[in-house]
Amino acid sequence: MWSTFLVTDEEGRTVSPAATGTVGGGAAGAQGPGGLASLMSGRSTFGGNKRRRTTSTGPAMSEAQEGKIKLAFFVAIVGVVLTVLGVGTEFWVELAPSKSFYNNQTCLTAHYGLWKGCTKTLWVADIDPERESCGPAELPGESNCTYFKFFTTGENAAMFQKTTQKNLNVAAAMLALFSLFLMVMGAICITMSLSKEILFFLKPASICFILSGVLVLLSIMVFHQSVVSFLASDHTIPLHHELSWSVSCIGCAGAILIIGGVLFLLLALPYSPWRRCLPQTDSSS
C-alpha cells in the first residue's frame, strides 16, 4: 500500500513525494497565484457576466442589440395578432338595404369575411333615426351564419339576390394564409437569432415580415374588388356597403409588419444608419 505514495523520477529511481515537491515546488508556487486568478476569472463566466461567443458567421450580438431585437420582435408580434384577429372574424364588409325597404318593423343586414357570411334581422326601432340603412351589425338581433362553400364544393354564395365571385374570394383568402405562413417563418428566424446569438437570421426574418405585410394589404385590395363584383352582380335590391373593423385590423397589421421588417433589416446592417446619415461633428469645431 506504500507504493501508492512513491513516485518515479526520469531515471527510473523511486523517490519520495517530498523530493519531487522540493524540485517542482518553486514552479508550483509561482503558478499558484496565476492559477487561482484564472480559476476565479473562469468562475465568473458561470455567474451574471454572460460571455458573448464569436461564431463562424460573424461576431455575436451584444446585449444592447438583443434588447433592440426583442423590441422589434414585439412590434412584429402585434402585427401577427392583429392579422389573426382580422382573418378569423367575419366583419370584413357590412351590407345593408334601406331600413324602410321591407316596410316592416324589422330589417335585414349582412356581413361576411373570408370564410363565412352572416345575415341578421334587426328591429327598426333600435336603429339610429338619422341612419338611412339597416344596421350596424353590432345591434342585437337574430343572426344566421354559414360557412362559404368556395373551398369544398366550389359553390358561390348568394345574399340579397346577389352572387359572390369565388375566384376573388379564394385569392384573398390564399394571400392571407400565405402571409400567416411567412409570419411563422419570420418568427422562427428571430427565435433562432436570439437563441444562437447570431445576427444573420435577421435578414431572412425581415424579408418574411415585409412580404407578409405586403400580402396582407394585397388581400384587402383583392377582397374589396370581390365586394365590388358582388354588388354589380344584381341591382334588384340597392345596398349600402362599408368595410368593417376586421379590415381595419388587417390594414393596421400590414403596416406594422412592414415596419417590423424594416426594423429587423436596419438591425442586421453591419453599421448604424443613423451614424452614417448623421455623422457626429466635433464639439471643438
Backbone torsions as a table, in degrees:
resi	resn	phi	psi	omega
1	MET	NA	-21.8	-179.6
2	TRP	-75.7	-12.7	-179.8
3	SER	-67.9	-21.1	-179.9
4	THR	-72.9	-17.2	-179.2
5	PHE	-99.3	6.8	179.7
6	LEU	-110.4	145.2	179.2
7	VAL	-122.6	165.5	-177.6
8	THR	-116.3	133.2	179.0
9	ASP	-82.4	-172.9	-176.1
10	GLU	-66.1	-28.6	-178.4
11	GLU	-89.2	4.1	178.3
12	GLY	89.4	2.5	178.5
13	ARG	-82.5	143.3	179.4
14	THR	-86.8	125.2	-179.1
15	VAL	-127.4	165.5	179.6
16	SER	-83.1	160.4	178.5
17	PRO	-63.7	-24.0	-179.7
18	ALA	-66.6	-36.9	179.8
19	ALA	-64.9	-42.7	177.7
20	THR	-65.9	-30.6	178.7
21	GLY	-67.8	-35.9	178.7
22	THR	-71.2	-29.0	179.9
23	VAL	-76.0	-48.9	-175.6
24	GLY	-99.4	5.1	-176.8
25	GLY	-65.3	-38.0	-178.5
26	GLY	-65.0	-43.4	-179.9
27	ALA	-66.8	-39.0	179.6
28	ALA	-66.4	-37.8	178.9
29	GLY	-68.4	-31.3	178.3
30	ALA	-72.5	-33.7	-178.4
31	GLN	-85.2	-11.1	-175.5
32	GLY	-61.4	-53.3	-180.0
33	PRO	-61.4	-39.3	179.4
34	GLY	-65.4	-40.4	179.2
35	GLY	-66.8	-36.8	177.9
36	LEU	-66.6	-38.7	179.1
37	ALA	-66.8	-41.1	178.1
38	SER	-65.8	-35.0	177.7
39	LEU	-65.8	-41.7	179.5
40	MET	-67.0	-38.9	178.1
41	SER	-68.6	-33.0	178.3
42	GLY	-69.2	-31.6	178.9
43	ARG	-68.2	-25.7	-178.3
44	SER	-68.2	-22.2	178.6
45	THR	-69.9	-19.2	178.3
46	PHE	-92.5	-2.3	-178.7
47	GLY	-96.9	-139.2	-176.1
48	GLY	-76.6	-25.9	-179.4
49	ASN	-78.4	112.0	-176.3
50	LYS	-90.7	126.8	-178.6
51	ARG	-83.2	127.7	177.9
52	ARG	-88.8	122.3	-177.1
53	ARG	-93.1	157.3	177.6
54	THR	-106.6	127.1	-176.7
55	THR	-103.6	174.7	-179.9
56	SER	-69.6	-22.4	179.3
57	THR	-85.6	-2.4	178.9
58	GLY	135.5	179.1	-179.3
59	PRO	-66.6	147.0	-179.9
60	ALA	-73.8	163.7	-177.0
61	MET	-75.5	151.8	176.4
62	SER	-87.3	174.3	179.6
63	GLU	-67.2	-34.8	177.6
64	ALA	-66.0	-42.4	177.5
65	GLN	-64.8	-38.9	178.2
66	GLU	-61.8	-39.9	177.4
67	GLY	-65.7	-39.9	177.8
68	LYS	-66.0	-38.6	178.7
69	ILE	-65.2	-41.0	178.2
70	LYS	-64.7	-37.2	177.8
71	LEU	-66.4	-43.9	177.0
72	ALA	-65.4	-34.8	177.6
73	PHE	-65.5	-37.0	176.6
74	PHE	-63.5	-39.9	176.8
75	VAL	-61.3	-44.6	179.4
76	ALA	-65.3	-36.7	179.0
77	ILE	-63.7	-36.6	176.1
78	VAL	-60.1	-43.0	176.9
79	GLY	-63.3	-38.4	178.4
80	VAL	-64.5	-43.4	-179.5
81	VAL	-63.4	-42.6	179.0
82	LEU	-65.0	-36.2	178.4
83	THR	-65.9	-45.1	178.9
84	VAL	-62.1	-39.8	179.2
85	LEU	-65.0	-41.9	-179.7
86	GLY	-70.8	-42.0	-178.2
87	VAL	-68.7	-34.0	-176.0
88	GLY	-82.4	-8.9	-179.1
89	THR	-106.4	162.9	-175.2
90	GLU	-110.5	23.8	179.5
91	PHE	-103.6	53.9	177.3
92	TRP	-82.4	-41.5	179.8
93	VAL	-143.4	143.3	175.8
94	GLU	-113.5	132.5	179.7
95	LEU	-117.8	133.7	-176.9
96	ALA	-152.6	129.3	169.8
97	PRO	-79.0	-177.5	176.3
98	SER	-65.8	144.4	-177.0
99	LYS	-69.3	-16.1	176.5
100	SER	-101.9	12.2	-176.5
101	PHE	-67.8	-37.8	-176.8
102	TYR	-90.4	-4.5	-179.2
103	ASN	50.4	49.0	-176.0
104	ASN	-141.6	174.3	177.7
105	GLN	-78.3	-9.0	178.8
106	THR	-123.3	159.8	175.2
107	CYS	-139.4	165.9	-173.6
108	LEU	-117.4	132.3	175.1
109	THR	-129.4	162.3	-177.6
110	ALA	-143.8	152.2	173.9
111	HIS	-149.5	146.5	179.8
112	TYR	-151.5	166.4	-179.6
113	GLY	-131.9	-139.4	-177.9
114	LEU	-83.6	-24.5	-170.2
115	TRP	-117.2	-30.6	-177.5
116	LYS	-150.8	161.3	177.9
117	GLY	-126.3	152.2	-177.7
118	CYS	-132.6	140.6	170.2
119	THR	-112.6	144.8	-174.1
120	LYS	-139.7	134.0	177.6
121	THR	-97.9	123.1	-176.9
122	LEU	-116.4	153.5	173.9
123	TRP	-83.9	131.2	-178.7
124	VAL	-62.1	-32.0	-179.6
125	ALA	-65.4	-24.1	-180.0
126	ASP	-82.8	-12.1	-176.3
127	ILE	-84.6	147.0	178.5
128	ASP	-58.7	128.3	-178.9
129	PRO	-58.9	-28.0	-179.9
130	GLU	-80.4	-8.8	-179.8
131	ARG	-88.8	130.8	-178.5
132	GLU	-86.1	-33.7	-177.3
133	SER	-94.8	165.7	178.5
134	CYS	-76.5	135.4	-179.7
135	GLY	137.8	-176.7	3.0
136	PRO	-78.4	172.4	-174.6
137	ALA	-71.7	-13.4	179.6
138	GLU	-75.1	-10.2	179.4
139	LEU	-68.5	152.1	179.4
140	PRO	-68.2	142.4	-180.0
141	GLY	176.3	178.3	180.0
142	GLU	-88.5	121.2	-176.2
143	SER	-115.3	154.7	178.4
144	ASN	-139.6	114.4	-175.5
145	CYS	-114.9	139.5	177.5
146	THR	-139.2	144.4	177.1
147	TYR	-78.1	145.1	176.7
148	PHE	-69.7	150.9	179.9
149	LYS	-102.6	23.7	179.1
150	PHE	-62.4	-38.0	-171.5
151	PHE	-96.2	-2.6	-179.4
152	THR	-112.8	-75.3	-179.2
153	THR	-93.7	-11.1	-179.9
154	GLY	79.7	15.7	-178.9
155	GLU	-83.5	147.0	174.1
156	ASN	-80.7	154.3	177.2
157	ALA	-95.6	150.0	-179.0
158	ALA	-124.5	129.5	175.9
159	MET	-143.9	132.1	-179.0
160	PHE	54.9	40.7	179.1
161	GLN	62.4	18.2	176.8
162	LYS	-113.2	152.8	-175.0
163	THR	-118.6	137.0	178.8
164	THR	-77.7	160.8	175.1
165	GLN	-102.9	103.5	-171.9
166	LYS	-64.7	-30.9	-178.6
167	ASN	-63.3	-43.4	179.4
168	LEU	-70.3	-39.0	178.7
169	ASN	-65.3	-41.2	178.2
170	VAL	-66.2	-39.7	178.7
171	ALA	-62.7	-42.4	178.1
172	ALA	-63.3	-40.5	179.2
173	ALA	-67.3	-39.5	-179.9
174	MET	-67.4	-37.6	176.4
175	LEU	-63.1	-41.3	179.0
176	ALA	-65.7	-41.1	179.9
177	LEU	-67.5	-40.6	179.3
178	PHE	-67.1	-33.9	175.8
179	SER	-64.6	-38.5	176.0
180	LEU	-63.8	-37.8	177.1
181	PHE	-62.8	-41.6	178.0
182	LEU	-66.1	-34.4	176.7
183	MET	-63.6	-41.0	178.5
184	VAL	-63.9	-42.4	178.6
185	MET	-63.8	-41.1	177.3
186	GLY	-64.0	-39.7	178.2
187	ALA	-65.0	-37.2	177.3
188	ILE	-64.2	-41.8	179.2
189	CYS	-62.9	-41.1	179.7
190	ILE	-67.4	-39.6	178.0
191	THR	-62.7	-41.5	177.4
192	MET	-66.9	-37.4	178.7
193	SER	-64.0	-40.9	-180.0
194	LEU	-73.3	-36.3	-178.0
195	SER	-76.2	-39.2	-179.5
196	LYS	-91.1	-8.0	-179.7
197	GLU	58.3	46.9	-178.7
198	ILE	-123.6	128.5	-179.0
199	LEU	-79.3	-12.6	-176.0
200	PHE	-61.8	-34.9	-176.8
201	PHE	-71.0	-9.4	178.1
202	LEU	-69.8	-29.6	-178.5
203	LYS	-67.6	-52.0	175.9
204	PRO	-64.1	-31.3	177.9
205	ALA	-65.5	-41.4	179.0
206	SER	-63.7	-39.6	178.3
207	ILE	-64.4	-42.2	-179.3
208	CYS	-62.9	-44.9	-177.0
209	PHE	-71.3	-37.8	178.3
210	ILE	-66.0	-44.7	178.6
211	LEU	-64.7	-38.3	178.5
212	SER	-64.4	-39.3	176.6
213	GLY	-63.9	-40.5	178.3
214	VAL	-65.1	-42.2	179.8
215	LEU	-65.6	-35.3	177.4
216	VAL	-63.5	-44.0	178.2
217	LEU	-67.1	-35.7	176.5
218	LEU	-65.7	-36.2	178.3
219	SER	-64.4	-34.1	176.0
220	ILE	-64.9	-42.9	-179.7
221	MET	-64.0	-42.8	179.2
222	VAL	-66.1	-40.2	179.0
223	PHE	-64.7	-40.4	178.4
224	HIS	-63.2	-37.3	176.9
225	GLN	-66.8	-33.9	176.7
226	SER	-67.0	-35.1	177.0
227	VAL	-66.6	-40.9	178.1
228	VAL	-62.3	-42.6	177.8
229	SER	-66.5	-35.6	177.3
230	PHE	-63.6	-43.4	-179.9
231	LEU	-69.1	-30.5	-179.0
232	ALA	-81.6	-6.1	-178.2
233	SER	-72.1	-25.0	179.6
234	ASP	-158.2	143.0	-178.4
235	HIS	-119.0	20.2	-179.8
236	THR	-67.3	-46.5	-179.5
237	ILE	-110.9	113.0	177.2
238	PRO	-69.3	132.1	-175.8
239	LEU	-122.5	144.1	169.8
240	HIS	-100.1	129.4	-178.0
241	HIS	-126.4	148.5	175.7
242	GLU	-152.7	142.0	176.2
243	LEU	-72.0	137.5	-172.1
244	SER	-102.0	-166.4	-170.4
245	TRP	-71.4	-21.5	176.6
246	SER	-63.9	-39.4	177.0
247	VAL	-67.2	-34.7	176.1
248	SER	-62.4	-42.0	177.0
249	CYS	-62.4	-42.1	-178.7
250	ILE	-66.7	-42.2	179.7
251	GLY	-63.1	-45.3	177.1
252	CYS	-63.6	-38.2	179.6
253	ALA	-63.8	-42.0	179.0
254	GLY	-61.1	-44.0	178.8
255	ALA	-65.1	-42.0	-178.9
256	ILE	-66.8	-38.3	179.4
257	LEU	-65.6	-40.1	177.8
258	ILE	-64.9	-42.0	177.9
259	ILE	-62.5	-43.7	177.9
260	GLY	-61.6	-40.9	177.4
261	GLY	-64.4	-38.9	177.3
262	VAL	-65.6	-38.7	177.5
263	LEU	-62.3	-42.9	177.7
264	PHE	-64.2	-36.5	178.8
265	LEU	-66.6	-39.6	177.4
266	LEU	-66.6	-37.8	179.1
267	LEU	-70.6	-22.6	179.6
268	ALA	-82.3	-11.7	-179.8
269	LEU	-68.5	145.5	-179.7
270	PRO	-73.2	-9.1	179.5
271	TYR	-134.0	165.6	179.3
272	SER	-85.7	120.9	-179.8
273	PRO	-65.2	-28.2	179.4
274	TRP	-68.0	-40.4	178.3
275	ARG	-70.4	-30.1	178.8
276	ARG	-73.5	-40.6	-178.8
277	CYS	-81.3	-34.3	-178.5
278	LEU	-121.7	79.4	-179.1
279	PRO	-66.2	143.9	-179.1
280	GLN	-77.1	133.6	179.6
281	THR	-92.0	148.5	179.8
282	ASP	-70.3	133.5	-177.5
283	SER	-64.8	-29.8	-179.5
284	SER	-70.2	-28.0	178.6
285	SER	-81.5	NA	NA
